[in-house]
Amino acid sequence: MHLALRLVLRSASWRVKAAFTVSVAASAASYAFLHAAARPSYGAQGELLDGGGDLRKGLCDSATDVLLLTAGIHVLSCFSDWAWLLALLVPAVAMQWLWANLLRPFLSAQGAGEEAHEHGVGGRRARRERDAKQKHRR
């Protein structure tokens, strides 16, 4: 429907066609992932073993966000080519998640280890306790 509207209302440039192709691929991949995650599993007798995964946790939640974002971009891009810039939200959110959940904890753990090495065993907590004891002695 999107392509038909774009071709009827306005001519589509190669950039719009490329962005549309990438966003359709992202939508299809997200939908396939959600479909596989929600698929129930049955035993040999036909009994239900697992009703499927929870679609509101972990990667399923992110796949749902990508699916909804691309659908919104498709609707908005019928009216303006600037709507494709909203697709930049996906890598921005991914980078924020990587920083918050992987990089910052890793780097702060390394910093705490180096600090413990410089100030003796125990790190920040031990240093605070030593500083508090020194203030108490004065």
N, C-alpha and C positions, 0 to 999 in steps of 0.2 A: 504494500500500500504506500509505503514511504517513497519508494522509487517512482511509482506511478505519479504521485503528487508532485514530486520534484521535476519529473520530465514534462508534465503537463503545465505546471505553473511557471517554472523557471528551468533554464538549461542548467545541467549539473557539470561542474568542472571536474577535472581529473582528481583534484584534491578532495572534493566532496565524495566522489565515487570511492576513492581509497579509504577515506574515513568511514564511509558507510560499510565497506567490506570488512574493515578491522572491527568495527563495533558489532556487526552481525556475527563475526567469528567469536568475539568475546561473549556475546549473548548465547550463542549455541554451546560454547564450552561450559558456561555457567549452568545452563539448563541441563546439559548432559551430566555434569557433576552432581547437581541436585537430584536428578532422576536416579542416578546410581546410588546415592547416599540414602534415599528414601525407600529404596526397593526392599520389600520384606523378604525374608528367607524362610523356606519351608523344609520340614523334615521328610524322610522317606515315606511316611504314612500320610503326608499332607498336612500335618499339624504345623502351626505357626511357631517358628523358633525365635525369630526376631522381627519385630514390626517395622524395622527401618530406623535409621538414625534420626537424631533430633536436629531439625533444620534451623534452629535458632541459636546454635552454639558453634564456635570455632570457625572453620573454613566455610561451612554451609552458610553461616550468617554473612560472611564476606561475599560469597558467590551470589546470594540473594541481593546484596547491595549492588553488585556489578550488574546484575540482570535488571534491576529497577532503574539504575542510572542510565544504562544504554537505552531502555525503553523511553525514558524521559527525554534523552538527547534526540532520539528519532522523531518524537513528536515536535520538540522545539525547533529542530533543524528544518522542518517543513516551512517555517516562517523566517528563519535567519541562519546564515552560515556561521555566525558567531557562536551558535549553540554547541558546535563541535569542540570548543575550548573547554566545555564542562568535562570532557573525557580526560582532561589532565588531573581531575580529582582522584582518579584511580591510582596513578603512580604517587601522587602526593600523600594520599592516605597510607599507601603501602610503605613509603619511606618513613612516615611518622610512626607506624607500627613497628618497623624494624628498629628505629631509634629507641622507642620506649621499651620494647620487650627484649631486644637482643644486644644492641650496641652499647647503650648507656649502662645496663647492668654489668656487661662484660668489662667495659672500661673502668667503671667505678670499683669493681672487684679487683682489677689489676692495680688500681691506684691505692686501694686499701692494703693490698699485699706489699707494695713497695714501701708504703708508709710504715707498716709493721716492721719491715726489714730495717728501715732507717732508725726507728725509735724503739726498737726492741720488740719482743713478742707481745701480742695483744692488740696492736693497731690503735684505732681512734679511741675506743673505750678505755683501754689501758692508759693512754696518754691523758685522757680527761681525768681519770682517777688519780694519776700521778700529779697533774696540775692542781687538782682540788686538795691533795695532801700537802703540797708545797704552800698553797695559800693558807691552809689551816695552821701550818707551822709558824708562819709569819705572824 
